[in-house]
Amino acid sequence: MVHKKARSSKKKTTAKKVVKKAPAPARTVAPTAEPVTAEVETTTAVEQVEPAVAETAAAVEQPEPAVAETAAAVEQPEPAVVEEPAAAKPAAKTRTSTRKTTSTRKKPASAAKKPAPVVEEAAPVVEEVTPVVEETAPVVEEAAPVAEEAAPVVEEAAPVVEEAAPVVEEVAPVEEEPAPVEEETAPSVEEDVSPVVEEVKPMYEMSNLPRRSIAFIGSECHPFVKTGGLGDVMYALPRQLVKLNCDVRVILPRYACIPQKFQEKMEYRGEFYMDLGNTGRNYYVGIMEYVCDGVVYDFIDNQEFFSSGNPYTNLVDDIPKYCFFSKAALAALNYLNWIPDIVHCHDWQAGLVPVYLRTLFKDSPVGHARSILTIHNLRFQGIYNIPTIRYWSGLPNEVFQMGALKDGYQDANMLKGGIAYADRVTTVSGTYAGEIQTAEYGEHLEGHLRYHSGKLRGIVNGIDYDMWNPATDPALAENYELGNVLDHKMANKLALQKELGLEQDEGKFVIGLISRLTNQKGLDLVSSIIPMVLDGNTQVVVLGTGDREYEDTFRYYESTHRGTFCACIQYDEARAHRIYAGADALLVPSRFEPCGLTQLNAMHYGTLPIVRETGGLKDTVEPYNTFTGDGNGFTFDRYDAGLLLDAINRAKTLYFTNRYHWDEVVQRDMAKDVSWENSARQYKDLYLELTQW
């Protein structure tokens, strides 16, 4: 708004000057148009604008002597080029943009050739030429949003001023104001715009976003402790929210399994004692803090509960552990006097946080916060008998009713209680948000979720481009990106085949499977079709651990199909990266999948996903259409081994018979934005919806 007002005010001033002085020199200026045009050999449009500038300058300055001085100035154009060498370089660089801009001025410029109407049309000509020069100053002031357009605007103005400079310099002691403006504008844009864009742009973006404070409460977070996708979300989402002008703290248990290199960097922030349930004891609560990438990580320290080597052991031990953690996390926020606008808790381990917030903590400072519960996997709910959970939690009797924690006749469900008491409930994809309200996917909570459907939202996860980036990934044999994926991806395939003892052949179709080896992941379908998939032109690589049944099955296939099947019964992060880069397709045939991250990683590495249409897999993978060429993967709908085999065969057919279209889909997948940026903005909108002040 400031920019527009400044421009309009300058236009009015210029117009007034021309009206006062224009009648006197009108007849004498017209002859000077031809020599100026003859000297300059750029474009027709620029040649026509220069006489108009000279004519206007003469009109503003002195009546009669201006003609003689102008003519003398036109005869010596060379010194102007010598005096302004800095502006000459960008002028040559953007010759195309100058032609485009000036060509629109042919009509006003041609009017200058007619002696009589020149006086009447002088003001519009000045108004067209002048804004080009005046517009440069606001562009420098608002470098962040208009930085990319600043260079062409100034460079376009530079040739006009340089070539008309001999006229202005000789004619005008009074024209001293435009000259300094041009001399100051050019160097400031050339020297200062680049650093300003890097520093000011994020600040400009954040300054327009409302600030909110969010406390993330969950049981795991990469790189401290991770067993699944929850750890990735707890790591990547807070870091992206910081870029959206949010103040974020992540509260975690201080497990003994956290690597020592992080333990050593934690700083002691305080301690207090807290009662827990009906135990009649006060428990130690220590707070250790670690700061990284703008996110504050607060670890709840208690050796009695968190001395185990793994975050999850069994429900008998986990129920007391996470009752303590949920209450201690809220008490720690009060102790630190850091009261968030939003408390965002994740899965059943933090399911009691919204319940505590609206009961035992409702009159404390943190009780003013709003709560969000995110369901990452509905199968795990924290169900145990009511007396045990009442004993450890100390929650009032009214929360153990059928509409809240009570599940069945004698059990309490911690996730169900969180759903009932949270202000909003989110899942990690829109499709999964609908699926969990049905009997097939609802895990016996479908009725409860339908009752609370008004506060249910689905937001698809993303992946962290700092962790998953084929252009910079140190685990790969050769790095690549969208522009050279077709040249370097094959080298990663050969390196993977060599590493895993497979036959090294570029012509083989390599299928990867990176998963927890559980029934949820559709591995019973995979194991039943392996003999039909291994047709002599196909290789299969499996990476993961889990149920003994599937581990033994894949070991058997490896022993009977040596060189074409490899079973890596382990979890190796670096090897997972190499499989994403070296495989041609990735298999995700899940029985249900709330979101899924493996298909997103695969697409970002140029590996096409073969998935079942469920949950986040359906939201992120569009089936390839043979007739139109649209789509970014291969899908099947019903949970059936024959349909899975058909999807694999469709992928193989495209790969072997139409490699050009296959490569198109590879590039399309790599170009797709699967980062956390879009997801984080949706979460930020949800936070603002809950806190409208």
Secondary structure by P-SEA (a helix, b strand, c coil): caaaaaaaaaaaaaaaaaaacccccccccccaaaaaaaaccccaaaaaaaaaaaaaaaaaccccaaaaaaaaaaacaaaaaaacaaaaaaaaacaaaaaaaaccaaaaaaaaacccccccaaaaaaaaaaaaaaaaaaaaaaccccccaaaaaaaaaaaaaaaaaaaaaaccccaaaaaaaaaaaaaaaaccaaaaaacaaaaaaaaabbbbbbbbbcccccccccccaaaaaaccaaaaaaaaccbbbbbbcccccccaaaaaacccccccccccccccbbbbbbbbbbbcccbbbbbbcccccccccccccccaaaaaaaaaaaaaaaaaaaaacccccccccccccccaaaaaaaccccccccccbbbbbbbccccccccccaaaaaaaccccccccccccccccccbbbaaaaaaacccbbbcccaaaaaaaacccccccaaaaaaaacccbbbbbbbbcccccccccccccccccccccccccaaaaaaaaaaaacccccccbbbbbbbcccccccaaaaaaacccccccccbbbbbbbcccaaaaaaaaaaaaaccccccccccccaaaaaaaaacccbbbbbcccccccaaaaaaaaacbbbbccccccccccccccccccccccccccccccaaaaaaaaaaaaaaaaccaaaaaaaaaaaaaccccaaaaaaaaaaaaaaaccc
